[in-house]
């Protein structure tokens, strides 16, 4: 039997001072990486934390990066912010129009992406679980809702005020979300394996952000 690959949960938190959902105006303030047995958080100046994250992923044993809505948010957000600094990450994104979105795409983007980061595959656990919670069940498919539904205890904060959190609280929150993405993926690996992204053509360069507004975000 083929061994299950190592699953790494990944979650980003962004600056909510202005609009934390727009990579043209908001920076990434922390990224959490949850591996089996330990968790890491990357903070500090944005270009440094993105570089450290990229370097770390290049060092890890090849596995599967699990996100929650990372196909439409976390990964293209990272790509946009890295592009501002002229950084060439090992992250490759490929737009996939077949991924149905239930809300507007990330500003500056047309939809969601399939992804690979160096030798790691990617799976968006949100896409795996959202088919289980249709409108008739009246259950949100947010990460926290699904986690509570299966008996897990997520760290809760006011998501709109990330900028007010202490470093300790921010790290705990991001690490909790990364850990939950990993655990929820592992719990349904037999199905999750079928949701792992497949890049069938050479991956394009990460998408460029809206330059003028983005440069303003860096200088602010």
URHU-V198546 format. One record per backbone hydrogen bond with DSSP energy under -0.5 kcal/mol. CO is the residue of the C=O (numbers start at 1). NH is the residue of the N-H. E is the energy in kcal/mol with one decimal. If there is no record, write none. Layout:
# URHU-V198546
co & nh & e
CO & NH & E
CO & NH & E
This chain:
# URHU-V198546
co & nh & e
6 & 8 & -0.5
6 & 64 & -2.9
7 & 9 & -0.5
8 & 66 & -3.0
9 & 34 & -3.0
11 & 32 & -2.9
13 & 29 & -2.4
13 & 30 & -1.5
19 & 22 & -1.7
21 & 23 & -0.5
21 & 107 & -0.5
22 & 25 & -1.8
22 & 26 & -2.1
24 & 217 & -0.5
27 & 15 & -2.6
27 & 29 & -0.5
30 & 13 & -2.5
31 & 42 & -2.7
32 & 11 & -1.9
33 & 35 & -0.7
33 & 40 & -2.6
34 & 9 & -2.6
35 & 38 & -1.5
38 & 35 & -2.3
40 & 33 & -3.0
41 & 43 & -0.5
42 & 31 & -1.6
45 & 48 & -0.7
45 & 49 & -2.4
46 & 50 & -2.3
47 & 51 & -1.6
48 & 52 & -2.6
49 & 53 & -2.3
50 & 54 & -2.4
51 & 55 & -2.4
52 & 56 & -2.5
53 & 57 & -2.5
54 & 58 & -1.7
55 & 59 & -0.9
56 & 59 & -0.9
56 & 60 & -1.5
63 & 121 & -2.4
64 & 8 & -2.9
64 & 66 & -0.6
65 & 67 & -0.5
65 & 123 & -2.5
66 & 10 & -2.5
67 & 69 & -0.5
67 & 125 & -2.6
67 & 126 & -0.5
69 & 72 & -0.7
69 & 73 & -1.7
70 & 75 & -1.8
70 & 76 & -0.6
71 & 113 & -1.8
72 & 106 & -0.5
73 & 77 & -2.4
74 & 78 & -2.3
75 & 79 & -2.4
76 & 80 & -2.4
77 & 81 & -2.4
78 & 82 & -2.6
79 & 83 & -2.0
80 & 84 & -1.1
81 & 85 & -0.7
82 & 85 & -1.0
82 & 87 & -2.3
83 & 86 & -1.2
87 & 89 & -0.8
90 & 118 & -2.8
92 & 116 & -1.8
93 & 204 & -0.6
94 & 114 & -2.8
96 & 99 & -1.9
98 & 100 & -0.7
106 & 109 & -2.1
112 & 96 & -2.6
114 & 94 & -2.5
115 & 122 & -0.5
116 & 92 & -3.3
117 & 120 & -2.6
120 & 117 & -2.2
121 & 65 & -3.1
122 & 197 & -3.2
123 & 67 & -2.0
123 & 125 & -0.9
124 & 127 & -0.7
124 & 128 & -1.0
125 & 129 & -2.1
126 & 130 & -2.4
129 & 132 & -2.1
129 & 133 & -0.5
130 & 133 & -0.8
134 & 137 & -1.6
134 & 138 & -0.6
134 & 139 & -0.6
135 & 138 & -1.0
142 & 146 & -2.3
143 & 147 & -2.4
144 & 148 & -2.6
145 & 149 & -2.1
146 & 150 & -1.5
147 & 152 & -3.0
148 & 151 & -1.5
152 & 154 & -0.6
157 & 159 & -1.0
158 & 161 & -2.1
159 & 162 & -0.8
161 & 164 & -1.7
162 & 165 & -1.6
166 & 170 & -2.7
167 & 171 & -2.5
168 & 172 & -2.1
169 & 173 & -2.2
170 & 174 & -2.5
171 & 175 & -2.6
172 & 176 & -2.0
173 & 177 & -2.0
174 & 178 & -2.3
175 & 179 & -2.5
176 & 180 & -2.5
177 & 181 & -2.2
178 & 182 & -1.9
179 & 183 & -2.8
180 & 184 & -2.9
181 & 185 & -1.4
182 & 186 & -2.6
183 & 187 & -2.5
184 & 188 & -0.7
185 & 188 & -0.7
186 & 189 & -1.5
188 & 191 & -0.9
188 & 192 & -3.5
189 & 193 & -2.8
191 & 194 & -1.6
192 & 195 & -1.8
192 & 196 & -0.6
193 & 196 & -0.6
198 & 200 & -0.9
204 & 93 & -0.7
209 & 211 & -1.2
210 & 214 & -2.4
211 & 215 & -2.9
212 & 216 & -1.4
213 & 217 & -1.7
214 & 218 & -1.7
215 & 219 & -2.0
216 & 220 & -1.3
